[in-house]
Amino acid sequence: YGFENVYLQEVEVPHWTRGDFEYGYFVTSKGEKRPSGICALGGSVGTQGQITAEVIEVKHLEELDSLGRENVEGKIVFFNRAMDPLLINTGAAYGGAYDQRGKGASAAARYGAVGALVRSLTHALDTFPHTGGMHYDDSVFQIPAAAISTVHAHELSQALKKDSHLKFTLNMDCKKFENKMQANVIGEITGTEFPDKFIVVGGHLDSWDIGEGAHDDGAGIVQSIEVLRMYKALNKPLKHSLRVVLYINEENGNNGGETYAERAKEDGVKHLAAVESDAGGFTPRGFRIDANDEDYEIFKTWQDLLSPYELHVFRRGHAGVDIGPLKDGEIALFGLVPDGQRYFDYHHSNNDIFENVNKRELELGAGSVAALVYLIDKYLQ
């Protein structure tokens, strides 16, 4: 597209692979073998051969404390808490169920479990397992952890009601290796009045391996590049420099966002604002804003300008993982808010593919960010 100063910024990232195979199944009380849709959670250790063990079902991590080692040791813990369907904000529903995926394996290992199964974090009832990052506590033994699809989670739960001693078989070939070097990708358009002060737009390059990452976060990458392309195509100069940053490693460490912020601080880069798109390529509804009180009062006045375009969400909140490390009390952070009702149907699954992104909705999101950039450039100094 002919942007200026296009370059790579090296970033050290974790190296983990899913391996050549992964499968899970249980045998009913009638002797029927029932395969389950499972996939390893990102960062999980492998099973080192097939694991077969009884299953204990829980809804919350705290239940393990009351069950104790005598009821958990040697078993596979099945975390089966659904995302709250009563919350209109699906991101909040996701956050409310995330602990079982992020911390479940270590919580189970603390009581002697040999594996963990986690209900996929989605409202959809389907057979697609949804992966995602998990984290081990260094104080406990690392046990394998897998997501199980919502349909198969329901099936396993019903089977346990009939036979509390049924056994689940899990086999996963995932492996961890030494860190590798990858990179953030950066491109710029130079401002006419304040070339040394930057407005940043961006999304993240990495995605989970079982799909294409089309919504998470291919959409955000395309929209970010499109903002710069639009300003070049319109031949409409901005006062401040506009920079797109395509961050690496948001999914399992955020090394890309942290590295960018660290290098910017070292180099004395001045940021006016940062905008992130990482919530899917759906119809835009507005922005989440993380800013000081003085700037937020300015931003609230923009709502009337944008609401005719159905950009009515203009509230304070978390703006994004990638741009989070830039927060310093001065720089204004914005996160594009699309309509999120379908996002977790695709999120981290093999259903997150190009064909499930709507072109018009994607373009509307890019146009919304471009409009916000115009206002930032015009009214902030």
N, C-alpha and C positions, 0 to 999 in steps of 0.2 A: 504493500500500500504506500510505500514511499515515506514512511515516518522517519523522523530524525533520531539519531543516537540510539539505534536499535542494538541491544547487546544482551549477553547472558551474564547472570550473577550467580556464581557457583554456590551451591548449598549442599551440605552433607546430610544424607537422609538414611533412614533405616532400610534394610533389605530383607524382605520376607516373601516367601513364595507359597502358594497354595499346594503345590505338588501335583502329582499325577492322578490322584484319586481321592475321593471322600464319599462315604456312604454311611447310612444309619438305618436300622430297622429294629422292630421288636416282634416278639412272638406272642400271640394272644393265648388266653387260657384254653382255647380250643386247638392250639397248635398251628394257627395260621400265621405265616410270616407277613408282616405289614411294613413295607419300605416307607421311610419318611424322607421328605425333602429337607436336607440339611446342608449347611456349608460352614466351613471353619470361620470363626471370627478372626479379623485381622490381627496378626501378632500372636495367635495361639501357637502353642507347641503341638507337635503331632502326637498321635497315639502310640507310636513305636510298636505297631502291631495292633491287632484287633482288641478292643476292650468290650467285655460283656459284663454288665452289672445290673443289679436292681435299681429302680428309679424311685426317687422321692420328690414329690411335687411341692413347691412353695410359691407364694405370691410375692413375698417381700424378703429381703436379705435378713431382716431382724428375726424372722421365723427360725433361722438356723440357730440362733442363740438359745431359743427355748427347746428346740429339738435336741441339741447337744450331740457330742461325738458318738454316743452309743446308737443314735438313730441315723447318722449320716455316713459314718466311716465305711469305706468300701463301695459306696453307691454313686450313681450319677444323679446330681441335683438338677431338677427340671424347674427352671424359673418361668412361670406361666402367668405373669401379670400383663394384661392387655393395656395398650394406650387408652387413656380416658376418652371415651367417645362423646362425653358431655362438653368437652372443651372445644370451643369454636376455633381457637388458635391451635392448629395441629402441631406447631413447633413446641408449644407448652406441653402438649400431650406427649410428644416425643421426649422432651426433657424430663417429664415426670416418670417415664418408664426406663430411662437410660441407665440408671444405676445397676440394674441386673445384668446388662450387657457389659458395661465398663468394669464393674467390680465383682460380678457374680462368681467368676471362677476362683478368685482368691478367697472370697468369703466362704465358698464351699470347701476349698482346700484346707482352710483353717480347722475344719472339723473332720478331715480325713477323707473327703470325697475323691473319687478317681476321675471324674469328668463333670462337665456342665453343659446343659442344653438350655438355650434362651429363646423364648417366644420372639419371633421376628417383630421388629418395631414398625408396625404398619397397621392402619385401620382396615386394610383390605383383607378379605377372607379368600386366600388363594394358596397355591402350592409352591410359590416362589419363596425360598428362604432369603432373608435380607441380612447381609453381612454388616460389618462395621468394626471400628477399632475397639479393642479391649486392653486392659492394663493389668499387669501382675504386681502384687505387693511383694517386695523383696524379702519379706519376713516369712513367707510361706512357700511350700513346694508348688511348682507350676504344673497345672493340670490342663488337659485339652478342653477347649470350649467351642461350641458350635451353635449357630442359629438354626432354629427349626421353623418351617413355614407355619402360618396361622392355622391352616386346615389340618396339618398333621399334628400341631400342638393340641388342637381340640380332640383329635382322634386318640392321641396318647393319653390325654387327661381322662377321656371316657373309659378307655381300656383299664386305666389304673383304678377306677372306681369299681370295676368288676374283679380285678386281680391286683392287689397291692404288691404282690411279689413278682410281677412280670419283669423281664430283663430286657434291656436295650443294648444293642450292639452298635459300636461306633468305631469307624476306622478313617483316619485322616493322615495325609502324607505331607502336611505343611512343615516348613523349615525356616529357621532364621539364619542369616549370614552376617558378616561384618558390614558396617555402613558403607555406602557408596556416595560418589559425588554426582549430583544432578544440578539443576539450575533454575532460578527464576528467569523469565523472559521479559524484557523491558523495552518499551519504545516511547518516543516523546514527540510533541509538537511544541516549539519554543514560543513563549509569550512575547507580546509586543512591548509591554511596559515593565513587567516584573518577571524577567526570564529566569531569575534565580529562586522564585517561589512557585511551588508545585501544587496542582490539584491532581490527585491520584485516583484512577479508577481501576478496578481489577476483580479477578476471580481466581480460582485455583486450578492448576493443570492436572493434578493427580486425581485418579478415580479408582474405585474398587474394581477388581479384575474380572468379576463375573458378568458385568454388563459393559456398556460403552461409556458410562458416565455422561450421558447426553444432557440430563437435567442437572446432575451433580458432578462436575460443574462446567460441562461443555457450554451450557447456555450462558453462564456468567462470563466465560472467556470470550465467546462470540459477541456478547453485548458490549463488553469492555473495548474490544478492538473496534467495534462498530461506532462507538462514540467518537473515537479519534478519526475514523474514516469519514463520518458525517461532517465533522468540522472542516476537514480538508476539502470534501466535495462541495460544501456550501461556500467555501472560500471566505469563511467568517473568522477572522483572527480573534484570539482570546488575549486578554491582558496578561494573564498568568500562564505559565507553562503547564501543559497537560501531559500527564504521564500514565501509560497503562502498564500495570505490573501483573503478570501471570505467575502466580505463586505456585511453588512446588510443595508437596508434603503437608497439605492441610489435613488430610485424612488420618494420619498416624504420627502426629508430632508437632505440626505447624512450624517446622524448621524454616520453611520458606518465608513466612510472615515475620518470624523472629529475626532471621538473618537480614531481611530487608530493613527492618526497623533499626537493628544494631549498626548496619553499614551507614544508614542515613544519619544516625546520630554521630558516628565517627567522622563522617564527611561534612557535617554541619549543614545538611540539606534542610531547607525551610519548607514546611508543608502548610498550605492553607486549609486543605480539607482532603479527606480520603473517602471514597465511595466503594462499596463492595456489592457484588451480585452473586449470591450463593444460596438461593432458595428456589431454584428452578425457573424454567422459561415460561411461566404461566402469566396470565393477565396481570399487569402491574396495578397495585392498589395504593402505593405511597412509599413512605420511607420510615425506618426507625432511626432515631437520632441520638447520638452520644456526644454531648457538647456542654460547655459551661453555660451558666444561666444567662449571661449577657448575649451570647450568640444564639441561644435557643429562642430568646424573645424575638430576634430578627427572623429566624427560620419559621416561626409560627405564622408570621405575616405572609409567607409564601403560600400557605395552604389555600388561600382564596384564589391565587393565580393558577394553581394546579388542579383544584377540585373540579373545574369544568371538564377535565380530561379523566375524571373518575379516580384521580390520585388523592384520596381523602384521608389516608392514614398518614399522620404526621405526629408521631408520639415518641417520647423518649424510650430508649431501650438499647439492648445489645446490637451493635451495628454489624459485627462479623468477626470471625476467628482470625482471618488473614490480616486485617487492618488493626485488630485489637492491640498488638504490641506498639503501635504508634501513639496510643493514648498518652497524653501528657498534661491534660488540663487546658490546653490551648487549641490544638488541632481539632477541628470538627469532623466527626465520623458519621457516615450515613450508610445504612443498609437498605437496598431495594427490597420492598415487600410485595411479592406477587400473591395472588390468591393461592393459598396453600392447601386447599382441600384434597387435591390429587397427588401432591408432591410425594407423600410417603407410600403411595401405591407403587411408585417406581424406585424410590430411594434405596441405594445400595443393593439392588437386585439385578438379575439378568434381564429384567424388563425395562431397565433404564437405557433405552436405545433411541437412536435418531428418529425413528418413525413415530415415537411418542411425544415429540416436541412440535408444537403448532407454530408455523412460520410467522403468522400475524401476531400472535401473543409474544413471541420472541422479539419481533421488531418493535412492538409497543414498549417492551421493557427497555430496550436500548434507547428509544426515543425519550423515555422518561428520565433516564440517567443523563442523557445529553441536555435535557431541559434544566435539570438540577445543576449541572455543571455551568450552564449559562448564568443562572442566578448566583451561584457561588462566585463566579468570576466577576460579575457586575457589582455585587453588593458587599463582598468581604475584601479586606485589604491585608 
